[in-house]
Amino acid sequence: MQKRWAEWLTTIITASLIPLEVWEVIFRPTVGKALVLVANTAIVIYLACTSGRRVNADPRRLPPGL
């Protein structure tokens, strides 16, 4: 992907919803809301770990299709 900023923007926007989900779980707790919070937290961690992973990679050394 040529636009690294898009990867980070997606991560930031996804993470910005977590405080709202925490509020919902605290004041109107349900199992479903807790599961959504856990899933979205895991997604944000995954996005943060993989965003920009190939910033310093030499494009000539990457396998075709990456």
PQR file of N, CA, C, O and H, with PARSE charges and radii, in Angstrom:
ATOM      1  N   MET A   1       0.843  -1.177   0.000 -0.4000 1.5000
ATOM      2  CA  MET A   1       0.000   0.000   0.000 -0.0000 2.0000
ATOM      3  C   MET A   1       0.887   1.238   0.000  0.5500 1.7000
ATOM      4  O   MET A   1       1.812   1.341   0.805 -0.5500 1.4000
ATOM      5  N   GLN A   2       0.616   2.150  -0.872 -0.4000 1.5000
ATOM      6  CA  GLN A   2       1.430   3.344  -1.009 -0.0000 2.0000
ATOM      7  C   GLN A   2       1.077   4.426   0.006  0.5500 1.7000
ATOM      8  O   GLN A   2       1.917   5.274   0.305 -0.5500 1.4000
ATOM      9  H   GLN A   2      -0.136   2.067  -1.526  0.4000 1.0000
ATOM     10  N   LYS A   3      -0.122   4.421   0.536 -0.4000 1.5000
ATOM     11  CA  LYS A   3      -0.557   5.493   1.433 -0.0000 2.0000
ATOM     12  C   LYS A   3      -0.529   5.023   2.885  0.5500 1.7000
ATOM     13  O   LYS A   3      -1.524   4.526   3.413 -0.5500 1.4000
ATOM     14  H   LYS A   3      -0.804   3.731   0.294  0.4000 1.0000
ATOM     15  N   ARG A   4       0.607   5.188   3.504 -0.4000 1.5000
ATOM     16  CA  ARG A   4       0.774   4.757   4.898 -0.0000 2.0000
ATOM     17  C   ARG A   4      -0.125   5.565   5.833  0.5500 1.7000
ATOM     18  O   ARG A   4      -0.557   5.061   6.869 -0.5500 1.4000
ATOM     19  H   ARG A   4       1.415   5.592   3.075  0.4000 1.0000
ATOM     20  N   TRP A   5      -0.405   6.811   5.469 -0.4000 1.5000
ATOM     21  CA  TRP A   5      -1.241   7.641   6.324 -0.0000 2.0000
ATOM     22  C   TRP A   5      -2.640   7.039   6.449  0.5500 1.7000
ATOM     23  O   TRP A   5      -3.286   7.197   7.485 -0.5500 1.4000
ATOM     24  H   TRP A   5      -0.053   7.220   4.627  0.4000 1.0000
ATOM     25  N   ALA A   6      -3.111   6.357   5.417 -0.4000 1.5000
ATOM     26  CA  ALA A   6      -4.446   5.751   5.465 -0.0000 2.0000
ATOM     27  C   ALA A   6      -4.494   4.620   6.486  0.5500 1.7000
ATOM     28  O   ALA A   6      -5.503   4.434   7.166 -0.5500 1.4000
ATOM     29  H   ALA A   6      -2.586   6.229   4.576  0.4000 1.0000
ATOM     30  N   GLU A   7      -3.407   3.871   6.590 -0.4000 1.5000
ATOM     31  CA  GLU A   7      -3.355   2.798   7.588 -0.0000 2.0000
ATOM     32  C   GLU A   7      -3.452   3.378   8.997  0.5500 1.7000
ATOM     33  O   GLU A   7      -4.196   2.866   9.834 -0.5500 1.4000
ATOM     34  H   GLU A   7      -2.587   4.023   6.038  0.4000 1.0000
ATOM     35  N   TRP A   8      -2.702   4.442   9.255 -0.4000 1.5000
ATOM     36  CA  TRP A   8      -2.721   5.048  10.590 -0.0000 2.0000
ATOM     37  C   TRP A   8      -4.031   5.765  10.857  0.5500 1.7000
ATOM     38  O   TRP A   8      -4.512   5.763  11.990 -0.5500 1.4000
ATOM     39  H   TRP A   8      -2.098   4.858   8.575  0.4000 1.0000
ATOM     40  N   LEU A   9      -4.623   6.383   9.834 -0.4000 1.5000
ATOM     41  CA  LEU A   9      -5.911   7.038  10.007 -0.0000 2.0000
ATOM     42  C   LEU A   9      -6.983   6.020  10.401  0.5500 1.7000
ATOM     43  O   LEU A   9      -7.809   6.285  11.274 -0.5500 1.4000
ATOM     44  H   LEU A   9      -4.233   6.385   8.914  0.4000 1.0000
ATOM     45  N   THR A  10      -6.964   4.866   9.757 -0.4000 1.5000
ATOM     46  CA  THR A  10      -7.900   3.804  10.105 -0.0000 2.0000
ATOM     47  C   THR A  10      -7.702   3.352  11.544  0.5500 1.7000
ATOM     48  O   THR A  10      -8.676   3.128  12.263 -0.5500 1.4000
ATOM     49  H   THR A  10      -6.293   4.651   9.047  0.4000 1.0000
ATOM     50  N   THR A  11      -6.461   3.219  11.966 -0.4000 1.5000
ATOM     51  CA  THR A  11      -6.168   2.815  13.341 -0.0000 2.0000
ATOM     52  C   THR A  11      -6.684   3.855  14.335  0.5500 1.7000
ATOM     53  O   THR A  11      -7.303   3.503  15.339 -0.5500 1.4000
ATOM     54  H   THR A  11      -5.670   3.401  11.382  0.4000 1.0000
ATOM     55  N   ILE A  12      -6.433   5.116  14.059 -0.4000 1.5000
ATOM     56  CA  ILE A  12      -6.846   6.195  14.973 -0.0000 2.0000
ATOM     57  C   ILE A  12      -8.361   6.302  15.050  0.5500 1.7000
ATOM     58  O   ILE A  12      -8.915   6.463  16.137 -0.5500 1.4000
ATOM     59  H   ILE A  12      -5.930   5.402  13.243  0.4000 1.0000
ATOM     60  N   ILE A  13      -9.035   6.214  13.914 -0.4000 1.5000
ATOM     61  CA  ILE A  13     -10.492   6.317  13.915 -0.0000 2.0000
ATOM     62  C   ILE A  13     -11.116   5.132  14.650  0.5500 1.7000
ATOM     63  O   ILE A  13     -12.069   5.299  15.410 -0.5500 1.4000
ATOM     64  H   ILE A  13      -8.585   6.082  13.031  0.4000 1.0000
ATOM     65  N   THR A  14     -10.582   3.953  14.422 -0.4000 1.5000
ATOM     66  CA  THR A  14     -11.096   2.780  15.123 -0.0000 2.0000
ATOM     67  C   THR A  14     -10.864   2.905  16.626  0.5500 1.7000
ATOM     68  O   THR A  14     -11.744   2.574  17.420 -0.5500 1.4000
ATOM     69  H   THR A  14      -9.808   3.817  13.804  0.4000 1.0000
ATOM     70  N   ALA A  15      -9.689   3.379  17.017 -0.4000 1.5000
ATOM     71  CA  ALA A  15      -9.376   3.542  18.441 -0.0000 2.0000
ATOM     72  C   ALA A  15     -10.224   4.639  19.089  0.5500 1.7000
ATOM     73  O   ALA A  15     -10.492   4.582  20.289 -0.5500 1.4000
ATOM     74  H   ALA A  15      -8.974   3.649  16.372  0.4000 1.0000
ATOM     75  N   SER A  16     -10.646   5.630  18.313 -0.4000 1.5000
ATOM     76  CA  SER A  16     -11.428   6.725  18.888 -0.0000 2.0000
ATOM     77  C   SER A  16     -12.802   6.267  19.367  0.5500 1.7000
ATOM     78  O   SER A  16     -13.442   6.969  20.151 -0.5500 1.4000
ATOM     79  H   SER A  16     -10.428   5.677  17.338  0.4000 1.0000
ATOM     80  N   LEU A  17     -13.267   5.108  18.913 -0.4000 1.5000
ATOM     81  CA  LEU A  17     -14.565   4.596  19.347 -0.0000 2.0000
ATOM     82  C   LEU A  17     -14.489   3.842  20.672  0.5500 1.7000
ATOM     83  O   LEU A  17     -15.517   3.611  21.309 -0.5500 1.4000
ATOM     84  H   LEU A  17     -12.747   4.538  18.276  0.4000 1.0000
ATOM     85  N   ILE A  18     -13.309   3.464  21.085 -0.4000 1.5000
ATOM     86  CA  ILE A  18     -13.166   2.664  22.310 -0.0000 2.0000
ATOM     87  C   ILE A  18     -13.657   3.406  23.556  0.5500 1.7000
ATOM     88  O   ILE A  18     -14.322   2.782  24.382 -0.5500 1.4000
ATOM     89  H   ILE A  18     -12.474   3.652  20.568  0.4000 1.0000
ATOM     90  N   PRO A  19     -13.371   4.700  23.743 -0.5600 1.5000
ATOM     91  CA  PRO A  19     -13.911   5.367  24.945  0.2800 2.0000
ATOM     92  C   PRO A  19     -15.440   5.333  25.019  0.5500 1.7000
ATOM     93  O   PRO A  19     -16.001   5.203  26.107 -0.5500 1.4000
ATOM     94  N   LEU A  20     -16.111   5.446  23.886 -0.4000 1.5000
ATOM     95  CA  LEU A  20     -17.573   5.362  23.883 -0.0000 2.0000
ATOM     96  C   LEU A  20     -18.044   3.959  24.280  0.5500 1.7000
ATOM     97  O   LEU A  20     -19.032   3.805  24.999 -0.5500 1.4000
ATOM     98  H   LEU A  20     -15.655   5.552  23.002  0.4000 1.0000
ATOM     99  N   GLU A  21     -17.341   2.967  23.814 -0.4000 1.5000
ATOM    100  CA  GLU A  21     -17.702   1.598  24.162 -0.0000 2.0000
ATOM    101  C   GLU A  21     -17.448   1.326  25.639  0.5500 1.7000
ATOM    102  O   GLU A  21     -18.223   0.616  26.280 -0.5500 1.4000
ATOM    103  H   GLU A  21     -16.539   3.092  23.231  0.4000 1.0000
ATOM    104  N   VAL A  22     -16.372   1.881  26.182 -0.4000 1.5000
ATOM    105  CA  VAL A  22     -16.096   1.726  27.622 -0.0000 2.0000
ATOM    106  C   VAL A  22     -17.217   2.365  28.435  0.5500 1.7000
ATOM    107  O   VAL A  22     -17.683   1.794  29.421 -0.5500 1.4000
ATOM    108  H   VAL A  22     -15.743   2.458  25.662  0.4000 1.0000
ATOM    109  N   TRP A  23     -17.642   3.548  28.017 -0.4000 1.5000
ATOM    110  CA  TRP A  23     -18.736   4.242  28.709 -0.0000 2.0000
ATOM    111  C   TRP A  23     -19.995   3.380  28.697  0.5500 1.7000
ATOM    112  O   TRP A  23     -20.661   3.233  29.722 -0.5500 1.4000
ATOM    113  H   TRP A  23     -17.263   4.012  27.216  0.4000 1.0000
ATOM    114  N   GLU A  24     -20.318   2.814  27.543 -0.4000 1.5000
ATOM    115  CA  GLU A  24     -21.491   1.949  27.431 -0.0000 2.0000
ATOM    116  C   GLU A  24     -21.379   0.735  28.346  0.5500 1.7000
ATOM    117  O   GLU A  24     -22.355   0.361  28.996 -0.5500 1.4000
ATOM    118  H   GLU A  24     -19.777   2.934  26.710  0.4000 1.0000
ATOM    119  N   VAL A  25     -20.212   0.120  28.404 -0.4000 1.5000
ATOM    120  CA  VAL A  25     -20.034  -1.068  29.238 -0.0000 2.0000
ATOM    121  C   VAL A  25     -20.144  -0.710  30.719  0.5500 1.7000
ATOM    122  O   VAL A  25     -20.649  -1.506  31.512 -0.5500 1.4000
ATOM    123  H   VAL A  25     -19.418   0.423  27.876  0.4000 1.0000
ATOM    124  N   ILE A  26     -19.682   0.465  31.094 -0.4000 1.5000
ATOM    125  CA  ILE A  26     -19.749   0.873  32.500 -0.0000 2.0000
ATOM    126  C   ILE A  26     -21.178   1.205  32.922  0.5500 1.7000
ATOM    127  O   ILE A  26     -21.631   0.765  33.978 -0.5500 1.4000
ATOM    128  H   ILE A  26     -19.272   1.112  30.450  0.4000 1.0000
ATOM    129  N   PHE A  27     -21.891   1.983  32.099 -0.4000 1.5000
ATOM    130  CA  PHE A  27     -23.195   2.489  32.513 -0.0000 2.0000
ATOM    131  C   PHE A  27     -24.377   1.646  32.039  0.5500 1.7000
ATOM    132  O   PHE A  27     -25.451   1.715  32.637 -0.5500 1.4000
ATOM    133  H   PHE A  27     -21.522   2.340  31.241  0.4000 1.0000
ATOM    134  N   ARG A  28     -24.212   0.872  31.004 -0.4000 1.5000
ATOM    135  CA  ARG A  28     -25.271  -0.022  30.511 -0.0000 2.0000
ATOM    136  C   ARG A  28     -24.651  -1.364  30.111  0.5500 1.7000
ATOM    137  O   ARG A  28     -24.640  -1.721  28.933 -0.5500 1.4000
ATOM    138  H   ARG A  28     -23.340   0.816  30.517  0.4000 1.0000
ATOM    139  N   PRO A  29     -24.145  -2.090  31.082 -0.5600 1.5000
ATOM    140  CA  PRO A  29     -23.392  -3.312  30.746  0.2800 2.0000
ATOM    141  C   PRO A  29     -24.266  -4.434  30.209  0.5500 1.7000
ATOM    142  O   PRO A  29     -25.341  -4.724  30.734 -0.5500 1.4000
ATOM    143  N   THR A  30     -23.773  -5.051  29.151 -0.4000 1.5000
ATOM    144  CA  THR A  30     -24.325  -6.301  28.636 -0.0000 2.0000
ATOM    145  C   THR A  30     -23.139  -7.131  28.145  0.5500 1.7000
ATOM    146  O   THR A  30     -22.048  -6.610  27.913 -0.5500 1.4000
ATOM    147  H   THR A  30     -22.900  -4.816  28.724  0.4000 1.0000
ATOM    148  N   VAL A  31     -23.376  -8.406  27.998 -0.4000 1.5000
ATOM    149  CA  VAL A  31     -22.312  -9.284  27.520 -0.0000 2.0000
ATOM    150  C   VAL A  31     -21.924  -8.912  26.091  0.5500 1.7000
ATOM    151  O   VAL A  31     -20.744  -8.928  25.741 -0.5500 1.4000
ATOM    152  H   VAL A  31     -24.262  -8.829  28.186  0.4000 1.0000
ATOM    153  N   GLY A  32     -22.902  -8.581  25.277 -0.4000 1.5000
ATOM    154  CA  GLY A  32     -22.626  -8.215  23.886 -0.0000 2.0000
ATOM    155  C   GLY A  32     -21.743  -6.985  23.775  0.5500 1.7000
ATOM    156  O   GLY A  32     -20.815  -6.954  22.967 -0.5500 1.4000
ATOM    157  H   GLY A  32     -23.861  -8.568  25.560  0.4000 1.0000
ATOM    158  N   LYS A  33     -22.025  -5.979  24.575 -0.4000 1.5000
ATOM    159  CA  LYS A  33     -21.214  -4.761  24.544 -0.0000 2.0000
ATOM    160  C   LYS A  33     -19.792  -5.031  25.013  0.5500 1.7000
ATOM    161  O   LYS A  33     -18.837  -4.467  24.480 -0.5500 1.4000
ATOM    162  H   LYS A  33     -22.779  -6.003  25.231  0.4000 1.0000
ATOM    163  N   ALA A  34     -19.660  -5.891  26.007 -0.4000 1.5000
ATOM    164  CA  ALA A  34     -18.321  -6.237  26.488 -0.0000 2.0000
ATOM    165  C   ALA A  34     -17.541  -6.988  25.411  0.5500 1.7000
ATOM    166  O   ALA A  34     -16.348  -6.751  25.227 -0.5500 1.4000
ATOM    167  H   ALA A  34     -20.436  -6.349  26.440  0.4000 1.0000
ATOM    168  N   LEU A  35     -18.212  -7.888  24.704 -0.4000 1.5000
ATOM    169  CA  LEU A  35     -17.549  -8.623  23.626 -0.0000 2.0000
ATOM    170  C   LEU A  35     -17.133  -7.703  22.485  0.5500 1.7000
ATOM    171  O   LEU A  35     -16.058  -7.871  21.910 -0.5500 1.4000
ATOM    172  H   LEU A  35     -19.182  -8.081  24.854  0.4000 1.0000
ATOM    173  N   VAL A  36     -17.977  -6.736  22.157 -0.4000 1.5000
ATOM    174  CA  VAL A  36     -17.632  -5.767  21.115 -0.0000 2.0000
ATOM    175  C   VAL A  36     -16.425  -4.943  21.540  0.5500 1.7000
ATOM    176  O   VAL A  36     -15.540  -4.672  20.727 -0.5500 1.4000
ATOM    177  H   VAL A  36     -18.851  -6.599  22.624  0.4000 1.0000
ATOM    178  N   LEU A  37     -16.382  -4.543  22.802 -0.4000 1.5000
ATOM    179  CA  LEU A  37     -15.236  -3.786  23.312 -0.0000 2.0000
ATOM    180  C   LEU A  37     -13.953  -4.601  23.215  0.5500 1.7000
ATOM    181  O   LEU A  37     -12.921  -4.089  22.779 -0.5500 1.4000
ATOM    182  H   LEU A  37     -17.101  -4.763  23.462  0.4000 1.0000
ATOM    183  N   VAL A  38     -14.012  -5.851  23.613 -0.4000 1.5000
ATOM    184  CA  VAL A  38     -12.827  -6.715  23.543 -0.0000 2.0000
ATOM    185  C   VAL A  38     -12.390  -6.907  22.092  0.5500 1.7000
ATOM    186  O   VAL A  38     -11.199  -6.839  21.791 -0.5500 1.4000
ATOM    187  H   VAL A  38     -14.849  -6.267  23.967  0.4000 1.0000
ATOM    188  N   ALA A  39     -13.340  -7.145  21.198 -0.4000 1.5000
ATOM    189  CA  ALA A  39     -13.018  -7.352  19.785 -0.0000 2.0000
ATOM    190  C   ALA A  39     -12.405  -6.095  19.174  0.5500 1.7000
ATOM    191  O   ALA A  39     -11.400  -6.177  18.468 -0.5500 1.4000
ATOM    192  H   ALA A  39     -14.308  -7.200  21.443  0.4000 1.0000
ATOM    193  N   ASN A  40     -13.000  -4.941  19.438 -0.4000 1.5000
ATOM    194  CA  ASN A  40     -12.462  -3.705  18.857 -0.0000 2.0000
ATOM    195  C   ASN A  40     -11.093  -3.361  19.431  0.5500 1.7000
ATOM    196  O   ASN A  40     -10.244  -2.828  18.717 -0.5500 1.4000
ATOM    197  H   ASN A  40     -13.816  -4.875  20.011  0.4000 1.0000
ATOM    198  N   THR A  41     -10.868  -3.653  20.693 -0.4000 1.5000
ATOM    199  CA  THR A  41      -9.544  -3.431  21.278 -0.0000 2.0000
ATOM    200  C   THR A  41      -8.512  -4.321  20.598  0.5500 1.7000
ATOM    201  O   THR A  41      -7.404  -3.875  20.297 -0.5500 1.4000
ATOM    202  H   THR A  41     -11.558  -4.086  21.273  0.4000 1.0000
ATOM    203  N   ALA A  42      -8.871  -5.569  20.358 -0.4000 1.5000
ATOM    204  CA  ALA A  42      -7.952  -6.482  19.668 -0.0000 2.0000
ATOM    205  C   ALA A  42      -7.680  -6.008  18.241  0.5500 1.7000
ATOM    206  O   ALA A  42      -6.551  -6.108  17.761 -0.5500 1.4000
ATOM    207  H   ALA A  42      -9.770  -5.931  20.603  0.4000 1.0000
ATOM    208  N   ILE A  43      -8.701  -5.496  17.566 -0.4000 1.5000
ATOM    209  CA  ILE A  43      -8.525  -4.984  16.204 -0.0000 2.0000
ATOM    210  C   ILE A  43      -7.589  -3.787  16.194  0.5500 1.7000
ATOM    211  O   ILE A  43      -6.723  -3.688  15.325 -0.5500 1.4000
ATOM    212  H   ILE A  43      -9.618  -5.415  17.957  0.4000 1.0000
ATOM    213  N   VAL A  44      -7.750  -2.873  17.152 -0.4000 1.5000
ATOM    214  CA  VAL A  44      -6.872  -1.696  17.224 -0.0000 2.0000
ATOM    215  C   VAL A  44      -5.430  -2.117  17.484  0.5500 1.7000
ATOM    216  O   VAL A  44      -4.506  -1.566  16.886 -0.5500 1.4000
ATOM    217  H   VAL A  44      -8.453  -2.954  17.859  0.4000 1.0000
ATOM    218  N   ILE A  45      -5.234  -3.080  18.363 -0.4000 1.5000
ATOM    219  CA  ILE A  45      -3.871  -3.561  18.630 -0.0000 2.0000
ATOM    220  C   ILE A  45      -3.275  -4.166  17.368  0.5500 1.7000
ATOM    221  O   ILE A  45      -2.118  -3.903  17.039 -0.5500 1.4000
ATOM    222  H   ILE A  45      -5.985  -3.528  18.848  0.4000 1.0000
ATOM    223  N   TYR A  46      -4.054  -4.974  16.659 -0.4000 1.5000
ATOM    224  CA  TYR A  46      -3.575  -5.577  15.411 -0.0000 2.0000
ATOM    225  C   TYR A  46      -3.229  -4.499  14.383  0.5500 1.7000
ATOM    226  O   TYR A  46      -2.173  -4.559  13.754 -0.5500 1.4000
ATOM    227  H   TYR A  46      -4.994  -5.188  16.926  0.4000 1.0000
ATOM    228  N   LEU A  47      -4.113  -3.519  14.212 -0.4000 1.5000
ATOM    229  CA  LEU A  47      -3.863  -2.451  13.240 -0.0000 2.0000
ATOM    230  C   LEU A  47      -2.610  -1.654  13.606  0.5500 1.7000
ATOM    231  O   LEU A  47      -1.809  -1.309  12.737 -0.5500 1.4000
ATOM    232  H   LEU A  47      -4.971  -3.470  14.723  0.4000 1.0000
ATOM    233  N   ALA A  48      -2.451  -1.367  14.895 -0.4000 1.5000
ATOM    234  CA  ALA A  48      -1.283  -0.596  15.323 -0.0000 2.0000
ATOM    235  C   ALA A  48       0.010  -1.375  15.096  0.5500 1.7000
ATOM    236  O   ALA A  48       1.040  -0.791  14.760 -0.5500 1.4000
ATOM    237  H   ALA A  48      -3.101  -1.648  15.600  0.4000 1.0000
ATOM    238  N   CYS A  49      -0.045  -2.669  15.276 -0.4000 1.5000
ATOM    239  CA  CYS A  49       1.159  -3.493  15.091 -0.0000 2.0000
ATOM    240  C   CYS A  49       1.509  -3.684  13.623  0.5500 1.7000
ATOM    241  O   CYS A  49       2.682  -3.845  13.286 -0.5500 1.4000
ATOM    242  H   CYS A  49      -0.882  -3.143  15.549  0.4000 1.0000
ATOM    243  N   THR A  50       0.520  -3.669  12.752 -0.4000 1.5000
ATOM    244  CA  THR A  50       0.787  -3.937  11.340 -0.0000 2.0000
ATOM    245  C   THR A  50       0.860  -2.683  10.483  0.5500 1.7000
ATOM    246  O   THR A  50       1.356  -2.753   9.359 -0.5500 1.4000
ATOM    247  H   THR A  50      -0.433  -3.538  13.025  0.4000 1.0000
ATOM    248  N   SER A  51       0.391  -1.548  10.962 -0.4000 1.5000
ATOM    249  CA  SER A  51       0.433  -0.313  10.174 -0.0000 2.0000
ATOM    250  C   SER A  51       1.869   0.151  10.001  0.5500 1.7000
ATOM    251  O   SER A  51       2.608   0.302  10.975 -0.5500 1.4000
ATOM    252  H   SER A  51      -0.012  -1.491  11.875  0.4000 1.0000
ATOM    253  N   GLY A  52       2.250   0.372   8.771 -0.4000 1.5000
ATOM    254  CA  GLY A  52       3.588   0.859   8.488 -0.0000 2.0000
ATOM    255  C   GLY A  52       4.680  -0.145   8.727  0.5500 1.7000
ATOM    256  O   GLY A  52       5.842   0.236   8.864 -0.5500 1.4000
ATOM    257  H   GLY A  52       1.650   0.249   7.980  0.4000 1.0000
ATOM    258  N   ARG A  53       4.351  -1.400   8.781 -0.4000 1.5000
ATOM    259  CA  ARG A  53       5.347  -2.425   9.074 -0.0000 2.0000
ATOM    260  C   ARG A  53       6.457  -2.444   8.029  0.5500 1.7000
ATOM    261  O   ARG A  53       7.608  -2.727   8.362 -0.5500 1.4000
ATOM    262  H   ARG A  53       3.406  -1.709   8.669  0.4000 1.0000
ATOM    263  N   ARG A  54       6.134  -2.150   6.781 -0.4000 1.5000
ATOM    264  CA  ARG A  54       7.124  -2.234   5.716 -0.0000 2.0000
ATOM    265  C   ARG A  54       7.680  -0.862   5.328  0.5500 1.7000
ATOM    266  O   ARG A  54       8.101  -0.681   4.185 -0.5500 1.4000
ATOM    267  H   ARG A  54       5.199  -1.920   6.511  0.4000 1.0000
ATOM    268  N   VAL A  55       7.693   0.085   6.225 -0.4000 1.5000
ATOM    269  CA  VAL A  55       8.170   1.430   5.912 -0.0000 2.0000
ATOM    270  C   VAL A  55       9.624   1.411   5.456  0.5500 1.7000
ATOM    271  O   VAL A  55       9.973   2.085   4.486 -0.5500 1.4000
ATOM    272  H   VAL A  55       7.351  -0.062   7.153  0.4000 1.0000
ATOM    273  N   ASN A  56      10.470   0.659   6.132 -0.4000 1.5000
ATOM    274  CA  ASN A  56      11.893   0.642   5.805 -0.0000 2.0000
ATOM    275  C   ASN A  56      12.283  -0.502   4.871  0.5500 1.7000
ATOM    276  O   ASN A  56      13.464  -0.683   4.576 -0.5500 1.4000
ATOM    277  H   ASN A  56      10.187   0.112   6.919  0.4000 1.0000
ATOM    278  N   ALA A  57      11.321  -1.259   4.413 -0.4000 1.5000
ATOM    279  CA  ALA A  57      11.627  -2.399   3.549 -0.0000 2.0000
ATOM    280  C   ALA A  57      12.021  -1.907   2.154  0.5500 1.7000
ATOM    281  O   ALA A  57      11.446  -0.956   1.624 -0.5500 1.4000
ATOM    282  H   ALA A  57      10.362  -1.112   4.653  0.4000 1.0000
ATOM    283  N   ASP A  58      12.986  -2.562   1.596 -0.4000 1.5000
ATOM    284  CA  ASP A  58      13.412  -2.259   0.231 -0.0000 2.0000
ATOM    285  C   ASP A  58      12.423  -2.920  -0.725  0.5500 1.7000
ATOM    286  O   ASP A  58      12.320  -4.147  -0.725 -0.5500 1.4000
ATOM    287  H   ASP A  58      13.453  -3.334   2.026  0.4000 1.0000
ATOM    288  N   PRO A  59      11.687  -2.152  -1.547 -0.5600 1.5000
ATOM    289  CA  PRO A  59      10.661  -2.751  -2.400  0.2800 2.0000
ATOM    290  C   PRO A  59      11.236  -3.757  -3.397  0.5500 1.7000
ATOM    291  O   PRO A  59      10.500  -4.612  -3.892 -0.5500 1.4000
ATOM    292  N   ARG A  60      12.505  -3.678  -3.697 -0.4000 1.5000
ATOM    293  CA  ARG A  60      13.102  -4.642  -4.642 -0.0000 2.0000
ATOM    294  C   ARG A  60      13.285  -5.998  -3.993  0.5500 1.7000
ATOM    295  O   ARG A  60      13.427  -6.996  -4.700 -0.5500 1.4000
ATOM    296  H   ARG A  60      13.102  -2.984  -3.295  0.4000 1.0000
ATOM    297  N   ARG A  61      13.286  -6.070  -2.662 -0.4000 1.5000
ATOM    298  CA  ARG A  61      13.522  -7.332  -1.964 -0.0000 2.0000
ATOM    299  C   ARG A  61      12.211  -8.008  -1.519  0.5500 1.7000
ATOM    300  O   ARG A  61      12.239  -9.136  -1.026 -0.5500 1.4000
ATOM    301  H   ARG A  61      13.170  -5.259  -2.088  0.4000 1.0000
ATOM    302  N   LEU A  62      11.073  -7.333  -1.688 -0.4000 1.5000
ATOM    303  CA  LEU A  62       9.806  -7.923  -1.282 -0.0000 2.0000
ATOM    304  C   LEU A  62       9.341  -8.954  -2.306  0.5500 1.7000
ATOM    305  O   LEU A  62       9.597  -8.801  -3.500 -0.5500 1.4000
ATOM    306  H   LEU A  62      11.050  -6.417  -2.088  0.4000 1.0000
ATOM    307  N   PRO A  63       8.666  -9.991  -1.850 -0.5600 1.5000
ATOM    308  CA  PRO A  63       8.121 -10.969  -2.796  0.2800 2.0000
ATOM    309  C   PRO A  63       7.070 -10.320  -3.686  0.5500 1.7000
ATOM    310  O   PRO A  63       6.460  -9.331  -3.278 -0.5500 1.4000
ATOM    311  N   PRO A  64       6.839 -10.834  -4.873 -0.5600 1.5000
ATOM    312  CA  PRO A  64       5.818 -10.275  -5.759  0.2800 2.0000
ATOM    313  C   PRO A  64       4.450 -10.281  -5.090  0.5500 1.7000
ATOM    314  O   PRO A  64       4.081 -11.232  -4.400 -0.5500 1.4000
ATOM    315  N   GLY A  65       3.712  -9.209  -5.307 -0.4000 1.5000
ATOM    316  CA  GLY A  65       2.369  -9.108  -4.749 -0.0000 2.0000
ATOM    317  C   GLY A  65       2.288  -8.441  -3.395  0.5500 1.7000
ATOM    318  O   GLY A  65       1.184  -8.252  -2.883 -0.5500 1.4000
ATOM    319  H   GLY A  65       4.012  -8.436  -5.867  0.4000 1.0000
ATOM    320  N   LEU A  66       3.415  -8.072  -2.784 -0.4000 1.5000
ATOM    321  CA  LEU A  66       3.368  -7.399  -1.481 -0.0000 2.0000
ATOM    322  C   LEU A  66       3.682  -5.946  -1.619  0.5500 1.7000
ATOM    323  O   LEU A  66       3.690  -5.218  -0.626 -0.5500 1.4000
ATOM    324  H   LEU A  66       4.312  -8.226  -3.199  0.4000 1.0000
TER
END
